Amino acid sequence: MSNQAMILYFSATGNCKYAASRIASHTGEKILSIPDCIKDERYSFCEDVIGVITPIYFWGLPDIVEEFLKKLDVKCSYLYLMATYGTTTGAAGKMAQKALKGRNFDAFYAIQMPDTWTPLFDLSTPAAVAKFTRRTEQKLDAAIKGITDRKRNKMMQPAMPAVLALGIAQPMYHHIASKTSRFSVEDSCIGCGHCAKHCPVQAIAMQAGKPVWVKERCVLCLGCLHRCPKFSIQYGLGRTKRHGQYTNPYVPVP
């Protein structure tokens, strides 16, 4: 594949960055993070092949990805969407197609990876993470071949009925779960500011040497929780502490 190709990705813990890097190493595509695109107000792309790689949040798209797609202007011969997911891709394909104006996606790919929503899922042991590795690599290999061959398909699998994803899970994401009042900081915090520096929606500020959430809601990527060097940030009622931290072991995550 020529160098006229681009991957746009959103990644808080490295899963989507790893997928983007793996694809790019085979296809020669360049990769750009969606938060960097938003920061630079870059929404127009004219590469021959363009991919968008996103995680799944509450059976749909993260807010930041959905809003980016609404502004995205692409002129390309092959456009694909890839989702990394833990249990299901939900209605992400439908949401992405609706958000993107004037252009249909040519293909959808889905890669199962460890689900980083640790208020529910336990990633505290290597075994809990390792079980995904072989399946992930097989799916990525198949996706790379599909992208190289410019295969086309119309649906992302495994999907979820829209009435469940859009009628229940997504409203819960937008109106309940994304409230930053659910985050807490333990005394082990060393005031390094890493969480504030890397928050993709600038929802955290350092005040008196401690992180404070200065927006009522955030994208809920949990990057602050998983990337905290002292594991001082928690969410909810205690499960995140028991369920551990996770970053993808194969790519650098700042």
Buried (B, 14 or more C-beta within 10 A) or exposed (E): BEEBBBBBBBBBBBBBBBBBBBBBEBBEBEBBBBBEBBEEEBBEBEBBBBBBBBBBBBBBBBBBBBBBBEBBEBEBEBBBBBBBBBBBBBBBBBBBBEBBEEBEBBBBBBBBBBBBBBBEBEBBEEEBBEEBEEEBEEBBEEBBEBBEEBBEBEEBEEBBEBEBBBEEBBEEBBEEBBBBEBBBBEEEBEEBBBBBEBBBBEBBBBEEEBBBBBBEBBBBBBBBBBBBEEBBBBBBEEBBBEBBBBBBEBBEBE
